[in-house]
Amino acid sequence: MASHYVIMYTATAGANGPLLGTDEEDIVLLQFLVWDAVCRKTVTEQQYIVRPPTEDINENVLGEQCREDFRLTEDQVKNGQPLENVIDSFDAILSKIAESNTSRVAMVTDGQLHLRQVLHPKALSRNFTLPDYYNSFYDLRKEFKSFYHSEDMASVPDMLSFLAMEEDSAEELATRTVRDMGRILSRMIADGHRFVLPESIMIRLEPGICSRTEEVDSGCVVRARGLPWQSSDQDIAKFFRGLNIAKGGVALCLSPQGRRNGEALIRFISPEHRDMALKRHKHHIGNRYIEVYKATGEDFINVAGGNNNEAQTFLSRGGQVIIRMRGLPYDCTPKQVVEFFESGENGCQILDNEDGVLFVRKPDGRATGDAFVLFGSEEDSTKALAKHREIIGSRYIELFRSTTAEVQQAAMMRQSRVEDGDGGRRGGRGDGVLNRSMDPRTYEQQQPLIAQLPQVPLLPQQIITSGTRKDCIRLRGLPFEAQVEHILEFLGELAKSIVYQGVHMVYNAQGQPSGEAFIQMDSEHSAYLASQQRHHRYMVFGKKQRYIEVFQCSGEDMNMVLTGGLPAQRPIVSPGGTVLAPPFGAFPLGPAPPVLNAVGAVTPRLPAYPGMAYPTMFYWPYPSPPVSPSSPYYGSPPHMATPATPPHHTIITQECLSIQANGDAPRHNGEAVATI
């Protein structure tokens, strides 16, 4: 039994009461009352006003309800202490009271929200660790109901009313609440109640294996959408910090191309935790808001469940962390993988040595260049990830955190292909159908993504690069108003390495910018430098500034997005019905398109093509063709003399389903592409 009970109450600048923590507002007040279980009396009360990290002296921080309930002023909050200082100050007081033995201290709260939805998430966002006694607590409402066999208690006044006790006379809500809770706790102990089974708060996600035959309660599962593609299972668990996720309860979803699609299914230990997770709808990871919806147990099993013996044996070794390797030589051996991680200053030990390595193969048994590796501790995994882009043979190796669900999905996708008699025709570099879109043979068998569209390439294949050389970059987060010249300005000196006609802007199905672009560079090194030097840098656009994500990718990655995954079977035609001259193709269908004499409003115009079998395309005139700064534009429209002024460049778009190169799909389905 605890020697001291710490009754805690939190208040935020926004919503409080049953909506506490739903709006991500910062903590502005912490109230503590320490009750001595031996002497059965209150030892101390402490109130702290907390200064939010985002406060601005020119802006109001507090909501109206917060000011009324807690008698706070803007000046008080702006002169308060940072949250981490408040926690340290109270910890020093409590350690003195408990004679440095805080292991016998128990937290008590009115409901679940104060710790689970507010304090733990805010401590994580401020990057500091709470003392251990914050990781377990007693919910006074649940203890009260269990002991007195009462109805559900929705508030402290409800419990007081049940016990025929009067409320404290304090005017300020936090002070009145903790004092009333102290009196209720004292009464319960006097009546014979023992606080013996505290609730726990899990700090780390524990690994676990889910079987296809396992039953999962649909009331415990949510779907998170809009996740950064780099997110690991631990990152997602951090987003839900304070709530307890079941072992192996995070399953990252993969697209049909085997890439992470920005979604995950999360399984919680109880419906209560699931319901609290749903209240984090549109909370943020960095600058991205995350959507949280209800899901079913069947959804979770379909993603996380597996029955592949090889994968089950691998996962049953009990590793704490799984690392995915990509880009391995096809003849790589487990011994080489072990030596790769053991070498150098950041040497680390793979769990069970060579047995902790699982190579991913195509359905016909050929290597894919991918492997999963187990590590026994978080410390080893940190060292392992530090080897990102180090070399095996002549190839640099990419390293990513992975999950048990991703391992099982890789195994299941491969197994299903074998059972269907696919014989490996659709395999690709990745994970036995993970990243199978990378195999050129994919285009021979892959079904069109939108059945109604004829299989016509969106852009000339000579314009869109291909191959596995990572000489391209992907820009994400662009302002919708951004033009190519703004991208060139953002890249600075690195823009000199852009190849001719190497800027590809991505549009959605409505012809509006999606905020993304692909850039073809003159070498892998140039693409690497751009991704390293410009990632998360700001693009200034008028009074706005947006930080831009920059990723290195291959021509095949880019090709899959820009062509919408459709195979190239016919040459491309211009909007007027004429095939573009070499090197853009040759397919005489009609006369040359007329020259556009003036640029009107940027509004889609619909040309008619009687008798044509091709889908309608929209086009926009562009006043001047943007090109690489190092490559002057000397071209002219096909079959036309070079005009005295720069010719109008046509942006061709077509509605298609975009497959994102890094797996983080946008929230709309239709996209289109413009090459300029």
N, C-alpha and C positions, 0 to 999 in steps of 0.2 A: 504494500500500500504506500502511496505517496506521502512524503513528509510535508510537502507544500503544494497547494493548488494555485496556479496562476490563471486568473480569469482575464481574458483578453477581448478587446473590442476594437474594431477598425472602422474608419469612416473615409470615404473617398470624396473627391471634389464633385462627383456627379451623382449617379444613382446609388441609393442605400436601401436598407431594408431587404425585401425579397429580390430586388434587382441588383443587389450589391455585386460588383465585378462584371456586369454584363456590358459595360460601355468602355472598359479599359482606362477609365479615369484613374489618376494617381491618388495614392493615400495622402490624406492631409492631417489625420489625427489617429493616434494610437493611445488607448487607455488600458492600464493594467491594474489589477488588484491581486495582491498576494495573500492567500489565506493559509494560516498555519494549522495543519491537521492535528498536531499534537496538543497545542494550546487552545485550539478551536476558536481562533479569532483572526481578525484582519491585521496583517503586519504592516502593510504599506499600500498606498495608492499612488500611481504615477501616470500623469498625462503628458503626452508629447505632441506638439504641433510639428507636422512634417512638411518640409519644403519640397514641392514637386521638382523633378529635374528639368522639366520643360517650361517652368514658370518664366514669364516675361513681365518686367516691371510696368510695361505699358498695356498689359492685358489683364482682364479679370480672370481669376482661376476658379473661384467657387461658384457652384450653382446656387440658385435661390433657396432651395430646400435645405441644402447643406448649411448655409448661413443661418437659417432659422433654427434648425434642430440642434446645432452644436455651438451656436453663439460665436462663430468664427468671423474674423474680418480678413480682408485681403492683405492688410499690412502684417497681421499675425502670421499668416501662411508664408508670405514672402520673406519673413524674418525667421522662419522655423529652421529646424535642423534637417540635414539629409537623412533619408531612411536608414542607411547603414550606420550612421552615427547614433540614431535613436536605438537601434537594436543593440549596439555595443554598450551604450549607456545603461540600458535596463539590464543587460546581461551582467554587468559589473555589480549592480545593486543586488540582483538575485543571487549571484555567486556568494556575496557577502552574507546574505540572509541564510542561505542553505549551507554555509560553511564550506563552499567550493564543491559541494557534492550535489550537482544539478541532475544527477542520474535519478534522484528520487523526487524530481519536480514533475508535475503533471499539468498540462495545459487544459483549460476548460473554455469552450466557446458556446455561444448561442447559435446553434446550427452549424452547417458545414462551410458556409461561404467565406467566413473571415480568413480562415487559413487556406482552404483549397482554391478559392477563386480570386483571392486578393493578395495575401501576403507572400505565398510561395511564388506565384507568377511574377510579382513585382520584384522580389529579391533576385530571381533569375534574370529579369530584364536589366537590373542594375548591376548584375555580375558580382554578387557577393553571396556567401554561404550562410544560411541561418544556423544557429546552434542546434545541436541534435534534439533538444527537448521540443522543438517546433515540429518534429517529424511524427509525433503522435499526440493525440488529444482525446478528450471526452466531449461528446456532443451532449450538452445538458438537456436538450429536448428529448433525445432518445433515451438517456438514462432515466429521466423523469417518467416517460411513458412506460418503460420497462418495469420500474419499481412500483409505481402507483397504478399500473394497468389502466391508464387513462386513455382518452382520445388523443389524436395527434395534437401536440402543442405547437402553435404557429408563432408564438412570441413569448417573451418574458412576462408581460402582463397576464397572459393566459395561465401561466403556471402559478403566478401569485393569486389569481382569482380562484384557481382550484384549491389552493392551500388556505384561502381566506386571509391572505396577507395584504397589507397596504403597500402601495408603491412608495419608493423613497421620495423625499421632498425636493431633491435637487432639480433645478430648472433645466440644466444642460443634459441632453439625452445620453451621451456616452457615460458620464459620471453616474447618472441615475441607473443605467442599465447594469453596470458592473457591480454596483452596490446591491441591487436587487438579486442579481445572480449569486452573489456571496451569501445572502440570506437564504436563498433557496437551497444552495449546496449545503449550508450548515444544517438546515432543517432535514434534508435527506439523510445526512450522516447520523444526525440525532435519532431519526426514525429507523436506523439500522441498515441503510443502503451502503454497499461497498463498491467502490469504483475499481474494477479489476480487469476489464477488457477494453483497453483504449483502441481507438481507430488509428491506423497507420497511414502515412503518406509516403509513397514510393518515390525515391529520388532518381533511380535508374530503371530503365526498361530491362526486364530479365528475358533472356533468350528462351525459346520454347518451340516445339514442333507441333503442327496441327495436322491431324490425319483427315483424309477424305470422309471417313466414317464417323467422325466426331460430331456431336450435336452442339450447336452454338445458339444461344438464346438471342433472338432477334432484338430483344429489348436492350441488349448490351452493345450494339454495333452502330457506328457512325461512318459516314463517308466524308473525308476531307478533300476539298477540291481547290485548285489554284496554287498548289505547293511549288516552291522552287524546284527545278529538276534535280539539283544537287542534293536535295534533302535526303538524309538517312533516316532509319527508324528511330534513332536516338534524337534527331532533330525534331521529328514529329512528336515524340514523347515529351520533349521540352515544351513544345507548343501547348500541350495539355498538362503541364506541370501542376501538381496538386491533386490530380485525379489518378486513380490507380488503373493501369492498363494490365490486362492479363498477360501471362508469359507468352512471348512470341506474338503479341496481340497487335502488331503493326504490320500490315501487308501493303507494300507499294504496288500499285497497279501498273501493268505494262500494256502498251498499245499492241495491235496485231503485228507490228513490225518489231516487237520485243523491246521497245524503248519506254522509259518511264514517262507517263502521260500527265504528271502533275496531280494525280489522285492517289489516295490511300484509304484503306479500310482499317478501322481501329476498333478493337474489341476490349471493352472495359469489364471490370470484375462484377459490376452490378448495374441494374437499370438506373439507380440513383446517380451513379457516376456518369452514365451515358447522358442523362438529362442535363447534368451540369455541363457536359461537353457541348451539347447543342446550344447552350447559352454563350459559347465562344464563337458563334457564327459571325464572320466578318471581323474577327480579331486579326492581328497582324503578325507575320514573320518578316522582319525588316520593313520594307515599304509595301509588301504584298499583303492584301487582305485574303484571308482563307475562309472559304465557304464550308459550313459543316451541316450535313443533312443526316436524317435517319437512314439506316441501311438494314439489311436482313442478315440473319445467320447464314443463309444460303449464299449471299453475296460474298461473305467472308470466306466460306469454305471454297468457293469457286476460285478465289485468288490465292489463299494461303494453304489450302489443303493439298496433300500429296500422298502418293502411295508408291513412288519410285524407290526401289530398295537401295540403289546406290546413293541417292540423295539422303534417304533416311539414315543410312549408316554413317554418312559424312556428318550430318547434323547432330546425330546422337552422341558425338564425341564431347559435346558440352562446351564448345568455345563460346567466349563472351562476345567476341566481335568477328564478323565476317568481312573480308576484303575481297573485292572483285578486281581481277587483273585483266587488262585489255591490251592487245597488241603483241602478244607473245609470239615468238617464232613457232611455226607449225611443228617443228621437231623438238620443241622444248620438253624437258623431262622434269619430274618432281624434284630431283636432286638439284637441278639448276634453279628452280624456284626457291628451294630452301637456302641455297648459297646466295641468291640475290638478296634475300632479307637478312641473312646473317652477316653480310659483308659491310664494311665501312663504319663510320662513326655512329650511325643510327642503327646498328645491328640489332635484330630482335629475333626471337625464337618462335617458329610456327608450332602450334599445338600438335603434338604427336608427329613432328617432323614431316616426312613424306606422306604419311597417312592423312595429314591435315590439308592436303592439296587435292582439289577436285577439278579436273580438266573438263571443259564443256566441249562436246563433240556434236557434229552434225548427225542426222539420223543414219547416214551410211558409215559412221565411225571416223570420219576425217576430222582433223583438228579445226577449231574455229579461231584460235588465238586468244581465247578467254579461259579464265580459271577462277575458282573461288578458293580462298585460303582462310583457315581458322586461326584465331589468336586467343590466348587464354586470359588476357587482361587488357584493360583500356590503355595502360601504359605501353604495352607492346604494339597495340594498334596505332597509337600516335606516332611511334617511331617508324612503323611500317608505312604509314601514309606520307611520311617525310621523304620517302623514296620515290614519290611520284615523278615520272619522266626520267628516271634513271634507266640505264641501258642493260639489256641482255643481248649479247651478240652485237648486232648492228642496229637493233630496234629499241626505241625508247618505250617504256611501259607506263601505261596509265593505271592509276589506282583509285578506287572508289569504295566507300562503305556500302555494304550490301545487307540483305536481310534473309532470314530463313525462307520467307515467302518467295523471294526472288530466285533462290536456289531451287525451290520446289517447282516454281513456274517454268524454269528453264528445263528441268527434268521432264515435267509433264508435257510441255510443248513438243519436246523431242520424241517422247514415248508415243504421243498421239499421232505424230507423223509416221512413225514406224508401223503402228497398228493400222493406219489408213493405207499402208502400202505406198507411201509417197516416195520412198527410196532416196530421200535426200534431195529431190529436185529443187526444193525451195529453201534449202539451208543457206546460211550466210555467215559471214564473219561476225561472231558475237557470242551466242550461247546456245547452240543447238536449236536454233530458231529465235533466240534472242538476237536482235539486230540482223535477222535473216534478210532484211531488205537490202543488205550490203552485197549480196551475191548477185552478179549480173543475170544469172538464170532466173531470178525472181521475176523479171519482166516477161519471161516466156509463159509463166503459169499463173501469176498473181491475178486475181479477179479485180476488175475495175472497182474503184472505191465508190463511184456513183454510177449506177447501172445505166442511167438515162443518158449519160454523156458518151458520145462516140470516142473511141480511144485515139485521140489526136493529141500530140504533144502541145503543151501550152506555149512553149518557146522553141526556137530552133536549137537542135541539140548541139550544133557547132558553137552556139553562144554560151550555153551552159556547160561548164566544165564537168569532168567526171574523174573517176579514179579515187584511190585511197590516200593520195598525198594530201596532207592537211594544210593546203595552201589557200584556204578561205577563212573568213571570219564572219560571225553572225552578230549583228547588233540588235539589241532588244531594249525596249523602253524609250524609243524615240518619240519626241513630241509629234502629234499627228500633223502639225503644220510643217514639219521638217522637210526640206528638199535636199537634193544631192549635194548642193553647194554647202549646206550646213554640215553634212556628214564629212565632206572633205576638210572643212575648217576644223571639225572636231578631231579628226585624225592627224591634222598638222603635217609634219614632215613625213609621217608614215603614209600619207596619201600618195606620195610619189611612187609607192610600190604597187599601186592598183593597176591591174592590166586594162587594156583597151576594152571598153564596154563591160567593165567588171563590176558595176554597181547594180544590184537587183533589189528593188523596193517591193515589199510584200503588201498587197491590198486584200481587203476582205471581199466577200461576195457582192457587197453593195457598192464596190468601187471606192471604198474609203480606206485611208491608210491604217494599217494594223499596228504601227509602231515598231516594225521590224525591217531589217534589211540584211542582205548577204553581199559580201564584198569578195571578189577574187583578187588575190595578191600574187606577186610574181614569184614567190617561193614560200616554202614552209617556214623558213626563218622569219620572213617578213610578217607572216600571219601570227607566228608565235610572239614576236615583239609587240604587235598591235594588241593582242589579247592580254599581254602582261602589262603594257604601259597605259592602256586606255580603259581597262576594265574598271567599272565603278567610278569613272571620272564624270564630271558634269558637262553637259551641253547647255550653253546659255542661249536662250531663245527669247529675245525681247526682255521682258521682266521676269520670265520664267527661267528656272534652271532644273534640269532633269539629270539624274545620274543614269548613265548608260551601261548596260551589261554587254561585254564583248567576249565572245567565245571563239576559240579556234575550232575549225571543222574541216572536213574533207569535201572534195567535189561531189562525191556520191551523197554525202549528207545533204548538201545544198540541192543537188539534182532531185532528190526525193521530194523536197519541199516545193521547189519551183515547178516541177512537172506534175505535182499532185499525186505522184506514185503511178502515173499512167504510162504504159509502154509506148515507145515511139514507133509507130507503124507507117505514118504518112508524113510527107513534107509539110511544113507550115505554110500557110498562105497569109497574105496581107489582108487588111480589112476590105480592100477593094476587090479581092478575089484573085489577085496576082501573086504568084509565088515569088518570094524574095530572091533576088539574084545571088549567085555564088558569092561568098560561101554559105549563104543562108538557104540554099536549096534550089531546085528547078522543077517546076510542075506547072506548065502553062494552062491556066484556067480562064484567063480573060485579059482585058487591057490593063495597062498600068494605072494605078490610082492617081487621081488628080492631085496637083500640088495645093496645099492649103494656103490660101493667100493671107489669111488673118486668123488670129487666135481669139475665139470668143470666150464666153464664160466656160469654166471647166465643168461641163455637164455632159454626161454620156449621150452620144448620138447614135442612133440605131440605123445602120445601113441595111438595105434589103439585098438578099442574094437569092433570086428565084432559082429553084432547081438545085441548089447546093445541098450536099449531104452533111455539111459541117454545121456545128452549133453557132448561133449568133455570137459575135464578139462585140464588145463595147470598146470605143477608142477615144482617147483624149489627145488633142494636139499639144505638143510641148514646145515652148518657144526656142529653146536651144539645146542641142544634145550634150548632156554632161559627159565628160570623158576623163580618163586618167590625166592628172596634171602633167605627167611626163610624156603623154602620147597626144600630140595635137590632132585635131579632128580634120581629116582631109576627105572624108567620104562624101558621096552624094547619093540621092535616092536612085534606085534602079531605073534604067531606061530614061533618065532625065539629065539634062545638062545641069551643071553646078550653078545654082542661082547666085546672084550677087550678094545676097544676104544669107546668113546661116539658114539651112533648110529646117523645116519643122520636123521634129522627131515624133514618131508615133509610139505611144505606150499601148501595148496590146494586153488586154486582160481577159480572163475566162474564169467562170465560176468553177471551183473545184474544192475538194476536201484536202486540207493541208495536213501533212504528216510532219510534225516538228522534228528538226534534226537532233535536238538534245532531249526530246521527250517531254518538254514542258509545254503542252498545247494551250493555245488561247481559249477563251471561254466561248467563242463562236465557232461554228463548224465550217462555214464557207470562207474561202480565201481566194485571192487572185494575185497575180504577180506582174510587175512591170519591170522590164529590163531597159536600162537607159545608159 
